[in-house]
């Protein structure tokens, strides 16, 4: 197993020391993991960052890849503070109180703009708002398809985020989206727990993997020695 979405104390909302994450990964038998702390832009300004120099030194100390979750709402411009081996792109802004179709439309249009205007490796939790409000992203299946099409055509990776299981009973994105991605020729995914507490590393992986292995033959993407690699999920 490989967890490519883990937060540490370098994130504004993280609780896990790097040593605690490493210990938990060893306990759970993870082959690899990547710390992807928040670097978040909102309304054209850096809302949440971290000390890149200290972060880079820490990752080197423990022999870990340098990962980041770059959050952007599509307003203004973004700039990362240094070099990263793995950039996970997350869109977190959505119209929480809007009617369902308006919320979904705005979120997916925003996501489509963001993926086209920043460099990244993998797109995180595509239907993120479904964690917090009751919405069905199939109301704008056409826009979901546009986002997936861009990923496939441009060699980007789709994250399967298991945190949704503990919010609304489904991964992000939902399995129907993964079926669409597969049918469109999408083959590359990452698995991410979105853990902010060390005990949550790889949480939900077994449940999601049982479905993925039954339905698909995705390539599971990971970082090794600063290189982006993959292995077939069996």
C-alpha positions in Angstrom: 0.0 0.0 0.0 1.1 3.6 -0.7 -0.5 6.7 0.9 0.2 9.7 -1.3 -1.8 12.2 0.8 -0.7 12.7 4.4 -0.5 15.9 6.4 1.9 16.7 9.2 2.5 19.5 11.6 3.8 21.6 8.7 0.1 22.0 7.7 -1.8 24.6 9.5 -4.4 21.9 10.5 -2.0 19.0 10.8 -1.4 17.1 14.1 1.2 14.5 13.1 4.9 14.7 13.7 7.0 13.1 10.9 8.3 10.5 13.3 4.7 9.5 14.2 3.7 9.2 10.6 6.7 7.0 9.9 5.9 4.8 12.9 2.3 4.4 11.9 3.2 3.5 8.3 5.6 0.8 9.5 2.9 -0.6 11.7 0.4 -0.7 8.8 3.0 -2.2 6.4 2.9 0.7 3.9 5.5 0.4 1.2 5.7 4.2 0.7 4.0 7.4 1.7 4.2 11.1 0.8 3.8 14.1 3.1 1.6 16.6 1.2 1.1 19.6 3.5 -1.2 22.5 2.6 0.1 25.4 0.5 -3.2 27.2 0.0 -4.2 30.3 -2.0 -7.5 31.9 -1.4 -8.9 35.1 -3.1 -5.6 35.8 -4.7 -3.5 35.6 -1.5 -1.5 32.9 0.3 -3.8 31.8 3.1 -1.9 28.8 4.5 1.8 28.2 3.9 4.7 26.6 5.7 8.5 27.0 6.1 9.8 25.4 3.0 13.4 25.4 4.0 12.7 23.6 7.3 10.3 21.2 5.5 12.9 20.3 2.8 15.6 19.7 5.5 13.2 17.5 7.4 12.2 15.4 4.3 15.9 15.0 3.5 16.7 13.9 7.1 14.1 11.1 6.9 14.8 10.2 3.3 11.2 11.2 2.2 10.0 12.8 -1.0 9.0 16.4 -0.9 5.2 16.6 -1.5 2.7 19.4 -1.3 -1.1 19.8 -1.5 -1.4 23.0 -3.6 -4.8 24.5 -2.9 -6.1 27.1 -5.3 -9.5 28.6 -5.9 -8.6 29.9 -9.3 -8.3 33.6 -8.3 -5.1 35.5 -8.9 -1.9 33.5 -9.4 -0.1 30.8 -7.4 3.6 30.2 -6.8 5.2 27.4 -4.9 8.0 28.2 -2.5 10.5 25.6 -3.9 11.0 22.3 -5.7 8.6 19.4 -5.0 8.8 15.8 -6.1 5.0 15.5 -6.0 2.3 18.2 -6.4 -1.2 17.2 -5.4 -3.7 19.8 -6.6 -6.7 20.5 -4.4 -9.7 22.7 -5.0 -11.4 23.4 -1.7 -13.6 26.4 -2.3 -17.3 25.8 -3.1 -20.6 27.6 -2.6 -21.8 25.8 0.5 -25.3 27.3 0.6 -26.0 27.3 -3.1 -28.6 25.0 -4.7 -27.1 21.6 -5.6 -26.7 22.1 -9.3 -25.3 25.6 -8.9 -22.8 24.3 -6.3 -21.6 21.5 -8.5 -21.4 23.6 -11.7 -19.4 26.3 -10.0 -17.1 23.8 -8.4 -16.4 21.8 -11.5 -16.0 24.9 -13.7 -13.5 26.3 -11.1 -11.7 22.9 -11.1 -11.5 22.9 -14.9 -9.9 26.4 -14.9 -7.5 25.4 -12.1 -6.2 22.2 -13.7 -5.5 24.1 -17.0 -3.6 26.9 -15.3 -1.2 25.4 -12.9 1.4 22.6 -13.0 0.7 19.5 -10.9 0.9 15.7 -10.9 -2.4 14.5 -9.4 -5.8 16.0 -8.8 -7.1 15.4 -5.3 -10.7 14.6 -4.2 -12.5 15.6 -7.3 -16.0 15.7 -5.8 -14.7 17.3 -2.5 -17.9 19.2 -1.6 -19.8 15.9 -1.4 -18.1 15.4 2.0 -19.9 18.3 3.5 -23.2 18.8 1.7 -25.7 16.5 0.0 -25.0 16.8 -3.7 -24.8 14.4 -6.6 -22.1 15.3 -9.1 -24.0 13.4 -11.8 -26.2 16.6 -12.2 -23.2 17.9 -14.2 -21.8 14.7 -15.5 -20.7 16.6 -18.6 -18.4 18.8 -16.6 -17.0 15.8 -14.7 -16.2 14.3 -18.1 -14.4 17.5 -19.2 -12.2 17.4 -16.1 -11.4 13.8 -16.6 -10.7 14.3 -20.3 -8.2 16.9 -19.5 -6.4 14.6 -17.0 -6.3 11.8 -19.5 -5.1 13.8 -22.4 -2.4 15.6 -20.4 -1.0 12.7 -18.5 -2.3 13.8 -15.1 -3.2 11.4 -12.3 -6.6 11.1 -10.5 -6.5 10.7 -6.7 -8.8 8.3 -4.9 -9.2 9.9 -1.5 -10.5 7.6 1.2 -11.4 10.4 3.7 -14.8 10.7 2.1 -15.7 7.2 3.4 -15.8 8.7 6.9 -17.7 11.9 5.9 -20.4 10.6 3.5 -19.7 6.9 3.1 -18.0 7.1 -0.3 -14.5 7.9 -1.6 -13.7 11.1 -3.4 -14.4 10.8 -6.2 -17.2 8.2 -6.1 -16.9 4.9 -7.9 -19.1 6.0 -10.9 -16.5 8.7 -11.6 -13.7 6.2 -11.5 -15.6 4.0 -14.0 -16.0 7.0 -16.3 -12.3 7.7 -15.9 -11.4 4.1 -16.8 -13.8 4.1 -19.8 -12.1 7.3 -21.1 -8.7 5.6 -21.0 -7.6 6.9 -17.5 -5.2 4.4 -16.0 -3.2 6.3 -13.4 -4.4 6.9 -9.8 -3.0 7.6 -6.4 -4.4 6.5 -3.1 -4.7 9.1 -0.4 -6.0 9.0 3.2 -5.9 12.7 3.6 -4.7 11.9 7.2 -4.2 14.9 9.5 -3.7 12.6 12.5 -1.1 9.8 12.3 -3.6 7.1 13.3 -5.6 7.9 10.1 -2.8 7.0 7.7 -4.1 4.5 5.1 -7.6 4.6 6.8 -10.2 3.1 4.5 -7.6 1.7 2.0 -8.7 -2.0 2.4 -12.3 -1.2 1.7 -11.6 0.9 -1.4 -8.8 -1.4 -2.7 -11.2 -4.4 -2.6 -13.5 -2.5 -5.1 -10.7 -1.2 -7.3 -9.0 -4.6 -7.7 -12.3 -6.2 -8.6 -13.4 -3.6 -11.2 -10.2 -2.2 -12.7 -6.5 -2.6 -13.3 -5.3 0.9 -12.5 -1.7 1.9 -12.3 -0.9 3.1 -8.8 1.4 6.1 -8.9 4.0 6.8 -6.2 7.3 8.7 -5.8 10.6 6.9 -5.4 13.9 8.7 -5.3 12.4 11.8 -6.7 10.9 9.9 -9.7 7.2 9.4 -10.4 6.6 5.7 -10.9 3.7 3.3 -11.0 2.8 -0.3 -10.4 -0.3 -2.2 -11.6 -2.9 -2.6 -8.9 -3.7 -6.3 -8.5 
